[in-house]
Every structure is written in C-alpha cells, then in structure tokens.
Amino acid sequence: MNLALNKCVQKGGCQILGLNKYSIQQWLKTIDTIIYDGEGVLWNHDKVIDKAPETFNALRAMGKEAYICTNNSVTSVAGICRRAQEMGFLVAQNEILSSGQTLAKFMKEKKFEKKAYVIGGQGIVEELRLVGIESLPLDQASLEGFSMPEDIHSFVLDSDVGAVVVGNDKEFDAIKLTRASCYLKDPEIMFVATSRDMAFPAAPGRMVPREGVMVAAIQAASQRMPFICGKPNPYMCIDLMRQGVIQPERTLIIGDTMNTDIQFGYNCGFQTLLVGTGVNSYQDAIEAQASKVPSLYQQAPDLYVPKLSNLLPFLSSRNR
C-alpha cells in the first residue's frame, strides 16, 4: 500500500512515499487543519464508510482542526451535522461548510431582496430563509397533459422573482427547465448554482445524475452562465482564510472527486489527498498527473490512499 506524491512532478518524477508510521507522522506535522468531503469520503449515501468516524476522530484527538465541506445542497447544514454526529463523527455545526449555505451567503452579500425560484431540495430553501431570503414554493408541477411549446404561454412567472437558484433536484423535468429558462431571459435575474457535480456512484457501474446536469441544461437553454458557489470555487471557505482561521499551506483537503475536491484544494493552495471510496480512482489520478492539459493537471492529487481508514493504524494522540 502506497501514498503517491505529486509534489515533484515539475522536476520530472513522481515520488512514492511508503505508508509507514514515521513518514505519516512527519507528513501530519505539516498539517493543522483537515477539510473532508462528506459523500465518498466519510459516508456513501446513508452508510458510513468503514472506520471513517474512528479515523476522523483520531485525527481530531491529535489536535487537527476539522471541517466537513460538501456540495450537498439537498440537506441543510443543521441536517448534515445531525447526520454526521449520528454516524459517530465528532463535529459541530459551525464546522460544516455546505454549498447551499455558501449560496445563501453569496446572495446575502449581493444584498438580494427579491424572491428566489429554487430548483433543488428543501435544504437550499432553509439556508436562504436563514439569511432572510424568501423562495417560491418548490415546484411540484407534473408533466401530465403538458405540451411543448403550446403550453408555454400558460406559465405564470412571478414578477417578484430575482434569481434562479439551482441545486440537486431528483424531480427535475422539462417544466422546471422551461420555467427557469423563461425567468433567465431577463438579464436582471441572477443565475446561481450550488455546484457542477455531474454524477455520483449509486452502485458499481451505476451513476446517478447530480445538479451539474441540471445546471448545464438550464445554461444551454437560457444561454446564461451561472455563478457556482460550491467546490471548486474557493469562495466556499474564503472567510476562513481571510480571518486566518486556516492557513492554506498547512491545510489538507481529503476528497473522492478530482474535478471538485482536488481542484478546490489546488485553487485554495491546500495539500490534497484523494481516496478511492467514491468517484475517482488511483488510475484517474495517474492519468491526470501525466496530462499536459492544465485543467486536468490541476486535478491531480498530491496523495492517494484507497480509503481514509488506511491512515488509522499510524495515528497517535501524542503526534501533535
């Protein structure tokens, strides 16, 4: 079992660091804060990943600050925290960073005072409400009896809407796509989304579409570019960096998806660790590392382990 290091690629090689107690403990001395993705790193769907809580808590016991940073917008921050705690992770609500919460913060900073048309889950609605932003009721319209383009004239657009907000929506359909596109024909209406995550693995060889697919469809139909609030946008943790709560060079992000988690780490100047329990594999990391395409090279992780708990045998509370 190895950790593959990408630090010396610019010198023409890739270092291999053997997974042993001394090398792990020396590496951990360079880290004060660890930012974890949730899905694919700590849990998969509603099932905790093997020994992930024990590893997370052991790293906390070593004095490492911890945050869970997720593009999950279906659930509110409070809900994500409650779920994590029930799984055994020692984490507080102010240590959860979600794309839904970040989106709400962005709109508040923009002094948004109108209503939002939300394509997504109740989590986004709750986060918007917490910052004083009202949303239209979640669209439960049915496709039954709906004919395109004849029935488009029957759409009633609320004149108080000032933004189309897009997150993961299991009931995304042509009606929602059309309604969002109609709103966005007005250039004054904001187009904001939680992330461009395209899919997540539901089972071996089975991928379920995520909000990135919906964002891409609305973007194509409306010819509008959205502002993406979640990973890999550094905006998601910019406050922590500006306030000096985290030092980028002494921060590690652990993720399973290279084009969000690892790219996020690159954009923020963090150290990056890819685990193989989610979207991307070790082979994906090697191919990205060898790529001459800058956008792919930036997604190559510094380190790789098959799963987070591979670190557990090498952790000690005395290594502070």
C-alpha positions as CSV (number, residue, x, y, z in Angstrom):
1,M,0.0,0.0,0.0
2,N,1.5,3.3,-1.0
3,L,0.8,7.0,-1.0
4,A,1.6,8.5,-4.3
5,L,3.1,12.0,-4.1
6,N,2.8,14.6,-6.8
7,K,5.0,17.2,-5.3
8,C,8.0,16.8,-7.5
9,V,6.3,16.4,-10.9
10,Q,7.9,19.7,-12.0
11,K,11.3,18.0,-11.6
12,G,10.3,15.3,-13.9
13,G,9.3,12.5,-11.5
14,C,6.7,11.2,-9.0
15,Q,7.8,10.4,-5.5
16,I,6.5,7.3,-3.8
17,L,6.1,7.6,0.0
18,G,5.9,4.2,1.7
19,L,2.9,4.0,4.1
20,N,4.7,3.7,7.4
21,K,4.3,5.3,10.8
22,Y,7.3,7.6,10.6
23,S,6.5,9.0,7.2
24,I,2.8,9.5,8.1
25,Q,3.7,11.3,11.3
26,Q,6.2,13.5,9.7
27,W,3.7,14.4,7.0
28,L,1.0,15.2,9.6
29,K,3.3,17.6,11.3
30,T,2.9,19.9,8.2
31,I,-0.9,20.0,8.7
32,D,-3.0,22.0,11.2
33,T,-6.4,21.7,9.5
34,I,-8.2,18.9,7.6
35,I,-11.2,19.6,5.3
36,Y,-13.1,16.5,4.5
37,D,-15.6,15.9,1.7
38,G,-18.7,14.0,3.0
39,E,-20.1,11.7,0.3
40,G,-17.5,9.3,-0.9
41,V,-15.0,10.0,1.9
42,L,-16.9,9.7,5.2
43,W,-20.1,8.1,4.0
44,N,-21.7,6.7,0.9
45,H,-25.4,7.6,0.8
46,D,-26.7,6.8,4.3
47,K,-24.0,4.2,5.1
48,V,-20.8,5.2,7.0
49,I,-17.6,4.2,5.3
50,D,-15.6,1.6,7.2
51,K,-13.8,3.1,10.2
52,A,-14.2,6.6,8.8
53,P,-15.5,8.0,12.1
54,E,-12.7,6.4,14.1
55,T,-10.1,7.9,11.7
56,F,-11.8,11.4,11.7
57,N,-11.9,11.4,15.5
58,A,-8.4,10.1,15.9
59,L,-7.1,13.0,13.7
60,R,-9.1,15.4,15.9
61,A,-7.5,13.9,19.0
62,M,-4.1,14.7,17.5
63,G,-5.1,18.4,17.6
64,K,-6.1,18.7,13.9
65,E,-8.9,21.2,13.2
66,A,-11.6,19.6,11.1
67,Y,-14.3,20.7,8.7
68,I,-16.7,18.8,6.5
69,C,-17.1,20.6,3.2
70,T,-19.8,19.3,1.0
71,N,-21.6,20.2,-2.2
72,N,-24.7,18.5,-0.8
73,S,-27.4,21.1,-1.1
74,V,-30.4,18.8,-0.6
75,T,-29.9,18.9,3.2
76,S,-29.4,22.0,5.4
77,V,-26.2,22.5,7.4
78,A,-28.1,21.5,10.6
79,G,-29.3,18.3,8.9
80,I,-25.8,17.4,7.7
81,C,-24.3,18.0,11.1
82,R,-27.0,15.9,12.8
83,R,-26.5,13.1,10.3
84,A,-22.7,13.2,10.8
85,Q,-23.0,13.1,14.6
86,E,-25.4,10.2,14.4
87,M,-22.8,8.3,12.4
88,G,-20.2,8.9,15.1
89,F,-18.2,11.9,13.8
90,L,-17.2,14.5,16.4
91,V,-18.1,17.6,14.6
92,A,-20.0,20.8,15.4
93,Q,-22.5,22.7,13.2
94,N,-20.1,25.6,12.7
95,E,-17.6,23.0,11.2
96,I,-19.9,22.1,8.4
97,L,-19.5,24.0,5.1
98,S,-22.2,23.3,2.5
99,S,-22.8,24.6,-1.0
100,G,-26.3,25.6,0.0
101,Q,-25.1,27.7,2.9
102,T,-22.5,29.3,0.7
103,L,-25.0,30.1,-1.9
104,A,-27.2,31.8,0.7
105,K,-24.2,33.8,2.0
106,F,-23.4,34.9,-1.6
107,M,-26.9,36.2,-2.2
108,K,-27.0,38.0,1.1
109,E,-23.7,39.7,0.3
110,K,-25.2,40.8,-3.0
111,K,-28.0,42.4,-0.9
112,F,-30.6,40.3,-2.7
113,E,-34.0,41.3,-1.6
114,K,-36.4,39.6,-4.1
115,K,-37.7,36.0,-4.2
116,A,-35.8,33.0,-5.5
117,Y,-37.1,30.4,-7.8
118,V,-35.4,27.2,-6.5
119,I,-34.7,24.1,-8.4
120,G,-33.4,21.8,-5.7
121,G,-34.3,20.5,-2.3
122,Q,-35.6,21.9,1.0
123,G,-32.0,22.4,2.2
124,I,-31.5,25.3,-0.1
125,V,-34.8,26.9,0.9
126,E,-33.9,26.6,4.6
127,E,-30.5,28.1,4.1
128,L,-32.0,31.0,2.1
129,R,-34.6,31.5,4.8
130,L,-31.9,31.8,7.5
131,V,-30.4,34.8,5.7
132,G,-33.9,36.4,5.2
133,I,-34.4,35.4,1.5
134,E,-37.9,34.2,0.5
135,S,-38.3,31.4,-2.0
136,L,-41.2,30.4,-4.2
137,P,-42.8,27.1,-3.1
138,L,-40.8,24.2,-4.5
139,D,-42.2,23.4,-8.0
140,Q,-44.2,20.2,-7.9
141,A,-45.7,20.6,-11.3
142,S,-46.5,17.4,-13.3
143,L,-45.7,16.8,-17.0
144,E,-49.1,15.1,-17.4
145,G,-51.0,17.0,-20.1
146,F,-48.2,19.4,-20.7
147,S,-47.3,20.0,-24.4
148,M,-44.3,21.9,-25.7
149,P,-44.3,24.6,-27.0
150,E,-48.1,25.1,-27.0
151,D,-48.5,25.2,-23.2
152,I,-45.5,27.5,-22.5
153,H,-47.9,30.5,-22.7
154,S,-49.7,29.1,-19.7
155,F,-46.6,29.6,-17.5
156,V,-47.2,32.2,-14.8
157,L,-43.9,34.0,-13.9
158,D,-43.8,35.7,-10.6
159,S,-42.6,39.3,-11.1
160,D,-41.0,39.3,-7.6
161,V,-38.5,36.6,-8.6
162,G,-35.0,38.0,-8.9
163,A,-32.9,34.8,-9.0
164,V,-33.0,31.3,-10.3
165,V,-31.2,29.0,-7.8
166,V,-30.2,25.5,-8.8
167,G,-29.2,22.6,-6.7
168,N,-29.7,18.9,-6.9
169,D,-33.3,18.1,-7.7
170,K,-34.5,14.5,-8.0
171,E,-37.7,15.7,-9.8
172,F,-36.0,17.9,-12.4
173,D,-38.1,17.9,-15.6
174,A,-38.9,19.8,-18.7
175,I,-41.3,22.1,-16.8
176,K,-38.7,23.2,-14.4
177,L,-36.1,23.7,-17.2
178,T,-38.6,25.7,-19.2
179,R,-39.7,27.9,-16.2
180,A,-36.1,28.6,-15.3
181,S,-35.2,29.5,-18.8
182,C,-38.1,31.9,-19.1
183,Y,-37.0,33.7,-15.9
184,L,-33.4,33.9,-17.1
185,K,-34.5,35.6,-20.3
186,D,-34.5,38.7,-18.1
187,P,-30.8,39.7,-17.8
188,E,-31.5,41.3,-14.4
189,I,-32.4,37.9,-12.9
190,M,-29.5,36.2,-11.2
191,F,-28.5,32.6,-12.1
192,V,-26.8,30.9,-9.2
193,A,-26.0,27.3,-8.6
194,T,-24.5,25.1,-5.8
195,S,-22.1,23.1,-7.9
196,R,-21.3,21.5,-11.3
197,D,-21.0,17.9,-9.8
198,M,-22.3,15.8,-12.7
199,A,-22.9,12.4,-11.1
200,F,-22.2,10.1,-8.1
201,P,-21.9,6.4,-8.0
202,A,-25.0,4.7,-6.7
203,A,-23.6,1.2,-7.2
204,P,-20.7,-0.4,-9.1
205,G,-21.1,0.8,-12.7
206,R,-24.2,2.9,-11.9
207,M,-24.1,6.7,-11.8
208,V,-26.9,9.0,-10.7
209,P,-27.0,12.5,-12.3
210,R,-26.5,15.4,-10.0
211,E,-27.0,19.2,-10.2
212,G,-24.3,19.7,-12.7
213,V,-26.5,18.0,-15.4
214,M,-29.4,20.3,-14.4
215,V,-27.2,23.4,-14.4
216,A,-25.8,22.5,-17.9
217,A,-29.3,22.0,-19.3
218,I,-30.5,25.4,-18.0
219,Q,-27.4,27.1,-19.1
220,A,-27.8,25.7,-22.6
221,A,-31.5,26.6,-22.8
222,S,-31.1,30.1,-21.4
223,Q,-27.7,31.0,-22.8
224,R,-26.7,32.3,-19.4
225,M,-23.7,31.4,-17.3
226,P,-24.3,30.7,-13.6
227,F,-22.2,31.7,-10.6
228,I,-21.1,28.4,-9.0
229,C,-20.9,28.8,-5.2
230,G,-19.6,25.3,-4.2
231,K,-16.4,23.4,-4.8
232,P,-14.1,24.0,-6.6
233,N,-14.8,27.7,-6.0
234,P,-12.5,29.0,-3.2
235,Y,-15.4,31.3,-2.2
236,M,-16.7,28.3,-0.2
237,C,-14.0,28.8,2.5
238,I,-12.8,32.3,1.7
239,D,-14.0,33.7,5.1
240,L,-11.9,31.1,7.0
241,M,-8.8,32.0,5.0
242,R,-9.4,35.8,5.3
243,Q,-9.9,35.6,9.0
244,G,-6.8,33.5,9.4
245,V,-8.7,30.6,10.9
246,I,-7.0,28.3,8.4
247,Q,-3.6,28.7,6.8
248,P,-3.8,27.3,3.2
249,E,-0.2,25.8,3.2
250,R,-1.0,23.9,6.4
251,T,-4.4,22.7,5.3
252,L,-5.2,19.3,3.8
253,I,-8.4,18.5,1.8
254,I,-9.5,14.9,1.6
255,G,-11.8,14.2,-1.3
256,D,-13.0,11.5,-3.7
257,T,-13.7,13.6,-6.7
258,M,-10.9,15.2,-8.6
259,N,-12.7,17.9,-10.6
260,T,-14.3,19.3,-7.4
261,D,-12.5,18.3,-4.3
262,I,-8.9,18.2,-5.6
263,Q,-9.4,21.2,-7.9
264,F,-10.8,23.0,-4.9
265,G,-7.6,22.2,-3.0
266,Y,-5.5,23.4,-5.9
267,N,-7.5,26.6,-6.2
268,C,-7.1,27.3,-2.4
269,G,-3.4,26.3,-2.1
270,F,-4.2,23.3,0.1
271,Q,-2.5,19.9,0.2
272,T,-4.7,17.3,-1.4
273,L,-5.4,13.7,-0.6
274,L,-7.6,11.5,-2.9
275,V,-9.4,8.4,-1.5
276,G,-10.7,5.6,-3.7
277,T,-14.1,5.1,-2.0
278,G,-16.0,7.5,-4.3
279,V,-15.9,8.8,-7.8
280,N,-12.3,8.7,-8.9
281,S,-9.6,6.1,-8.7
282,Y,-5.8,5.9,-8.4
283,Q,-5.7,5.3,-12.2
284,D,-7.6,8.5,-12.7
285,A,-5.0,10.4,-10.6
286,I,-2.1,8.9,-12.5
287,E,-3.7,9.9,-15.9
288,A,-4.3,13.4,-14.6
289,Q,-0.8,13.7,-13.4
290,A,0.6,12.7,-16.8
291,S,-1.7,15.1,-18.7
292,K,-0.4,18.1,-20.5
293,V,-3.8,19.8,-20.2
294,P,-3.6,22.4,-17.4
295,S,-7.1,21.9,-16.2
296,L,-6.5,18.1,-15.7
297,Y,-3.1,18.5,-14.2
298,Q,-4.6,20.8,-11.6
299,Q,-6.9,17.9,-10.6
300,A,-4.0,15.6,-9.8
301,P,-3.8,14.9,-6.1
302,D,-0.7,15.2,-4.0
303,L,-1.5,12.0,-2.2
304,Y,-3.7,8.9,-2.6
305,V,-5.0,6.2,-0.3
306,P,-7.6,3.5,-1.1
307,K,-9.7,4.6,1.9
308,L,-9.5,7.1,4.8
309,S,-9.1,4.4,7.4
310,N,-5.8,3.3,5.9
311,L,-4.3,6.1,8.0
312,L,-5.8,4.8,11.2
313,P,-3.1,2.4,12.3
314,F,-0.5,5.1,12.0
315,L,-2.3,7.8,14.1
316,S,-1.3,8.7,17.7
317,S,-2.6,11.4,20.0
318,R,1.0,12.0,21.0
319,N,1.8,13.2,17.5
320,R,0.7,16.9,17.9
